[in-house]
């Protein structure tokens, strides 16, 4: 039976853990920034929302591009643009939908079908992956910048809630050994956890001014 490029083997476990950990850390930073901004925001500011008749077929295009049985873009392009495999993305999206009703498709105030789980998670991941502004996703996902920012905030908040105990806990002895082995296999030299391990690695051209600081 031929292997499926969408479903990584067990050898990809370390990479998947890296991506999940990266999302968690980015999420924590964004949550802290959002809380700081709320402290300075005014609750009495009145804004006028511009109504735009948006094309609700954006979900179909997204599925055709990345999530159908024969998507337009292959697994390598998906990983590059989403910074993770489709399997991991789908798992996170399903977990979020089960935790927070916001990530399910619901009718809006006009009783039109709202955005899907895939659209909302894609909006959040694209902002994390590219550092782009929320309004930049309007043309592709047909989503207001305000909604896109809410997707990002809720994504980060709930991902931390879902996975922090597993991926942000202090590593045990087994975890450390696995990280060392994975790093050495990929880069050819022992890994450095918080730069502590560099004291065990000889630095031939260490600057004189730094001598003795890493021994």
Order of alpha helices (4+ residues) and beta strands (2+ residues): alpha-alpha-alpha-alpha-alpha-alpha-alpha-alpha
